[in-house]
Amino acid sequence: VPRGGWKREDGRVSGLHLRHRERQIGACRHGDRCSRLHNKPTFSQTIVLLNLYRNPQNTAQSADGTHCHVSDVEVQEHYDNFFEEVFTELEEKYGEIEEMNICDNLGDHLVGNVYVKFRREEDAERAMRELNNRWFSGQAVRAELSPVTDFRESCCRQYEMGECTRGGFCNFMHLRPISRELRRQLYGRSRRRWAPSPSRSHDRPRGKKRPCSPDHRCGRF
């Protein structure tokens, strides 16, 4: 079976059922209304946690229902806290993470999607299976295997340069970056933990936890 293949109803494997764009982003903008057959991958290094991240700029409301202003600094702090919480939890429980990305799009098929690429397909499979029985920040986690493994093909180049004219409804991924400090902390710690060493401990050292703003709290598994 070729890596990244798709199993058809007759048991054969093919990648032809998905249009190229859908293979890039792992989602169809038409959702359940689409008339096409969208087969799910039977194995992958990547899982997607659907609509898990909630940007406080889109959801913050006061008691009377009016929209609250949330500064860019608060949004980045909230985002970094969320990213660290999810990354740490998943790597500790399921295995080494090669890459994690979160969509900042507004389209229903992409908004808040968290893509986690594990080093091993077996870890991704177990994470997907077990996460579907868990909750995060008051909402049930919906996890699926995703065909996306190369995020360079999936992301919007114009968004990265601050020039995307489609805004939040662009059909390419708008991948919000985490702070440089957090990236060094998470991925550096991950590499040290999983580096082959006969004497290394299996206990993961935790970094200092960032305090969450009381108005925009981090989620919790």
C-alpha positions in Angstrom: 0.0 0.0 0.0 1.5 3.3 -1.0 2.1 5.7 1.9 -0.7 8.3 2.2 -3.0 6.2 0.1 -6.8 6.1 0.4 -8.9 3.0 0.6 -11.8 2.7 -1.8 -15.1 0.8 -1.3 -13.7 -2.1 -3.3 -10.6 -2.2 -1.0 -8.2 -0.8 -3.5 -6.1 2.3 -2.6 -6.3 5.5 -4.5 -5.7 9.2 -4.0 -8.0 10.2 -6.8 -11.2 10.7 -4.8 -10.0 14.0 -3.3 -9.3 17.1 -5.3 -5.8 18.5 -5.0 -6.9 21.3 -2.8 -8.7 19.0 -0.4 -5.6 16.8 -0.1 -3.6 20.0 0.7 -5.8 21.2 3.5 -7.6 17.9 4.5 -11.0 19.5 4.5 -13.8 20.4 2.1 -15.4 23.9 2.4 -18.8 22.4 1.5 -18.8 20.1 4.5 -21.6 17.6 4.8 -23.5 19.4 2.0 -20.9 18.3 -0.6 -22.1 15.8 -3.1 -18.6 14.3 -3.7 -17.4 11.2 -1.9 -14.6 12.1 0.5 -12.8 9.1 1.8 -10.9 9.4 5.0 -7.2 8.2 5.3 -6.8 4.8 6.9 -3.4 5.8 8.3 -1.5 9.1 8.7 1.1 10.8 10.8 -1.3 13.7 11.2 -4.5 14.2 13.2 -6.8 17.2 13.1 -8.7 18.3 16.2 -11.7 20.0 14.6 -12.6 23.6 15.6 -10.8 23.2 19.0 -9.2 26.7 19.2 -11.4 29.7 19.9 -9.8 33.0 19.1 -10.9 35.4 21.8 -11.1 38.3 19.3 -14.0 36.3 17.6 -15.8 35.1 20.8 -15.2 37.7 23.6 -18.5 39.2 24.8 -19.5 41.3 27.8 -22.4 40.4 30.1 -24.9 42.3 27.9 -23.8 40.4 24.8 -21.8 43.2 23.2 -18.4 42.4 21.7 -15.4 43.1 23.9 -12.2 44.5 22.5 -9.3 42.1 23.0 -5.8 43.5 22.3 -3.3 41.8 20.1 -1.0 41.2 23.1 -3.8 39.4 24.9 -4.7 37.3 21.9 -1.1 36.2 21.5 -0.8 35.3 25.2 -4.0 33.3 25.0 -2.8 31.6 21.8 0.6 30.7 23.3 -1.1 29.3 26.4 -3.5 27.2 24.4 -0.7 25.9 22.1 1.5 24.9 25.0 -1.3 23.2 26.8 -2.3 21.0 23.8 1.3 20.3 22.6 2.5 19.3 26.0 -0.6 17.1 26.8 -0.5 15.3 23.5 3.3 14.7 23.4 3.4 13.4 27.0 0.5 11.0 26.4 0.9 9.8 22.8 4.4 10.3 21.5 6.8 12.7 19.7 5.3 15.5 17.8 7.1 16.7 14.7 4.9 19.7 14.0 1.7 21.3 15.3 -0.2 24.1 13.6 -3.5 25.9 14.3 -5.7 27.6 11.7 -6.7 31.2 12.2 -9.3 31.0 9.3 -13.0 31.8 9.8 -14.5 29.2 7.3 -16.4 26.5 9.1 -14.2 23.7 7.7 -11.0 25.3 9.0 -11.8 27.6 11.9 -9.9 26.6 15.0 -8.6 23.4 13.5 -5.5 22.0 15.3 -3.2 19.9 13.1 -0.8 17.6 15.0 1.9 15.7 13.0 3.4 12.9 15.0 6.6 11.1 14.2 4.9 7.7 14.2 1.7 6.8 12.5 0.9 4.4 15.4 1.0 7.4 17.9 -1.3 9.4 15.6 -3.8 6.5 15.4 -3.9 6.1 19.2 -4.2 9.8 19.8 -7.1 10.1 17.4 -8.9 7.1 18.9 -8.5 8.2 22.6 -9.0 12.0 22.1 -12.5 11.3 20.7 -13.4 10.2 24.3 -12.1 13.4 25.9 -13.2 17.0 26.5 -11.3 20.3 26.3 -12.5 23.5 27.8 -16.1 22.3 28.0 -16.3 20.9 24.5 -16.1 17.4 23.2 -12.9 16.8 21.2 -13.5 15.7 17.6 -10.3 14.1 16.2 -9.7 12.6 12.8 -6.8 11.4 10.8 -5.7 14.0 8.3 -4.0 13.6 4.9 -2.0 16.8 5.5 1.7 16.1 6.1 3.4 19.0 4.2 2.1 22.3 5.7 4.2 24.3 3.2 1.7 23.2 0.5 -1.3 23.9 2.7 -0.5 27.3 4.1 -1.4 30.7 2.5 1.8 32.4 1.3 0.0 35.8 1.1 -1.2 35.5 4.7 2.4 34.9 5.9 3.4 38.2 4.1 0.3 40.0 5.4 -1.2 40.3 1.9 -4.1 37.8 1.7 -7.1 39.6 0.1 -9.5 36.8 1.0 -9.3 37.4 4.7 -10.4 34.7 7.2 -12.4 32.9 4.5 -9.4 32.0 2.4 -9.4 28.3 1.5 -5.7 27.9 2.3 -4.5 27.6 5.9 -3.8 30.7 7.8 -1.3 29.3 10.3 -0.9 31.6 13.3 2.7 31.5 14.6 3.5 31.1 18.3 6.1 33.3 20.0 9.8 32.5 19.2 10.5 31.8 22.9 7.7 29.3 23.1 8.8 27.6 19.9 12.3 27.2 21.2 11.0 25.9 24.5 8.6 23.3 23.1 10.5 22.0 20.2 13.9 22.2 21.9 12.5 20.3 24.9 10.9 17.8 22.6 14.1 17.1 20.7 16.0 16.6 24.0 13.4 14.3 25.4 13.3 12.0 22.3 17.0 12.1 21.5 18.4 8.5 21.8 20.2 8.1 25.1 20.4 5.0 27.3 20.4 7.0 30.5 17.7 9.6 29.7 14.7 9.8 31.9 11.2 9.2 30.5 9.8 12.0 32.6 9.2 15.1 30.7 10.4 18.3 32.4 7.7 21.0 32.3 8.5 24.6 31.6 7.1 27.4 33.7 3.4 27.7 33.0 2.2 31.1 31.7 -0.6 32.6 33.7 -3.8 33.0 31.7 -5.8 36.2 31.6 -8.8 35.7 33.8 -11.1 36.9 31.0 -9.6 34.6 28.4 -8.7 31.4 30.2 -6.8 28.5 28.6 -8.7 25.4 28.0 -8.0 22.2 30.0 -8.3 18.6 29.0 
